[in-house]
Amino acid sequence: MGSTVDAAVNGVPTSSVLMAAAKHIGTKCRGENVAFLKCKKDDPNPEKCLDKGRQVTQCVLHLLKDLHQNCPKELDAYAGCMYYHTNESEFCRKEQQEFEKACPL
């Protein structure tokens, strides 16, 4: 089986990868997320915000590629733990700490 990180970089990221990278996503893609949410609030037509949604997606995918290049082992260990424990982060504090040390915000 390939690594959890490889699956995220080469395809659709799993929930465990997204949960493991959530703090990074919240920090690095904040501007894109805020613009998307503002668009959704201002216009109830979902079609009007497709470009903003694409920008959020691109930001997240770019960030995951960066994390994969800079700390693949730590991200994979953390995401694998999250997957094993059904995204219950309290069981993965050790892996989280190692990931955040290797790839600080």
N, C-alpha and C positions, 0 to 999 in steps of 0.2 A: 504494500500500500504506500502511496506517495505521502508526502508531508501535508499537513493541514494548510500550511502557508502556501505551498505550491498550488494547491487547489484554489486558493483565494486569488492568487496572482494570475493564474491561467484560465480561470473561469469565474463562476459566481461564488463570492465568499460565503462561507457557512455562517450560521448564527454564532458559533463559538469563536470564529475569527473576528467577527464584528464586535462581539462582546469583549474579547480580549483587547481589541484596539479602540474601544469606546472612548477612553479618556483622550487619546491622541486625535481621534476623529472630532470629538467635541471641541478640542483646542484648535487644531489645524484647519478644520473646515467650518469654523464658526460663522464666518462672513457669508459663505454660500448658504448655510442652513438658515441664517437669519433672513437673508433675502428671499429664500424660498417660502419661509413661513409668513413673511410680510405679504408676499404675492398672494398666497392662499387666503390670507385674512382679507385682503383688499378686493379680491375678485373670486366669486364662488365658481366661476367657470374653470374646470380643471385644465382645459386646453391652454389657457393663458399662461400657465406656470410651468409648462413642459420644459422650456429652456432653462429655467432656474433649477428644476429637478435634475436635468442632465448635468448641470454644473456641480451640483452636490455629488452626484454619482461619480463624475470624473475626478473630483477632489478626493473622494474616498478611495477609489481605485488607484490613483496616483500615490496616495499616502501608503496604501498597503504594499505597493511595489517598493517604495522607499524603505519601509520597515523590513520587507523581505530581504532587501539588499544589505541593510545595516545590522540587523539582529535576527536572522532567520531561526537560529536554534532556540533562542529565548521565546520568540513569538510562537513558534511551533509547540514548545513545551507548555506554554500558558494556554494556547488555544486547545491543545490536546487534552489538558486537564479540564478545561471548561466543557469540552465535548463529553468527556467521561463522566463528569459530575452534573450533566444537564444544565450547564451555564450557572451553576450555583458557585459564585465567586468565593464564598467563605472557605471552600475546600481547596482553593488554589492560591492562597496568599503567598506561599513560597515562590511559586512560578511567576506570580504577578510582580513580586519584588525584584526578582532576577530580570524580568523583561523591562521593567521601568528603570532599572539600573543600567541595562545595556542600551536602551533607547529612551533617554529621558525626554520629558515634554519640553 
